[in-house]
Amino acid sequence: MGLPVTGTTSAAITFGGIQSVTWPILEGIARKAAEDRQDAIFAVYSDERFPDAPAWYFLVYRMLDSVAMVKVHPAHVAKNEPLVLVTDDGTRQFAADERGVLREVPVQKKATKQMAHAKAAIRIKVTADNLDHVLESGAWEATTFAFHADGTAVEVDKAAA
């Protein structure tokens, strides 16, 4: 999406991954987005045949009076250009601006095509594979959280049963 791997001075977008989608999880994510003032992109890893690849994605974005969630597909629209997100129905497109903030932009027809989604999946995989050194450097730490309906997120190993 055109964001640097490390060293950002602001955190306008949160990225996360979950294995199942339930109303309490969605409610907790929405509350957290509102309270933290951060939009979010979540990967859903629900396909047991491909445990290392997201089955689908959803975007959590703040509105003036609510938080919206929509299923999206990452799309590769041009070489050397950041990935964009296009809604499942192809009617809306989102991109990160120069501040790292998600903005709705006009839909590019190319972004709605399966080939653009397939190319994006390849780019995401290559980037993830190339980030091993960053993940092992301590610059980024993967932590498993439990989202509560009140919007709190607690590390799983510290959560009460």
DAPE-V63711 format. One record per pair of residues at least 24 apart in sequence whose C-alpha atoms are under 7 Angstrom apart, sorted by the first residue. I is the first residue (numbers start at 0). J is the second residue. Records with the same first field share a line. If there is no record, write none. Layout:
BEGIN
I = J + J
END
This chain:
BEGIN
0 = 81 + 82 + 83 + 94 + 95
1 = 81
2 = 99
11 = 37 + 38 + 99 + 100
12 = 37 + 38 + 39 + 100
13 = 37 + 38 + 39 + 40
14 = 39 + 40 + 41
15 = 40 + 41 + 42
16 = 41 + 42 + 43
17 = 42 + 43 + 44
18 = 43 + 44 + 45
19 = 43 + 45
23 = 147 + 148
24 = 146 + 147 + 148
26 = 148
27 = 146 + 147 + 148 + 149 + 150 + 151
28 = 146 + 150
29 = 59 + 66
30 = 149 + 150
31 = 150 + 151
33 = 61 + 66
72 = 116
73 = 116 + 119
74 = 110 + 115 + 116 + 119
75 = 110 + 115 + 116 + 118 + 119
76 = 109 + 110 + 115
82 = 119
85 = 110 + 111
END
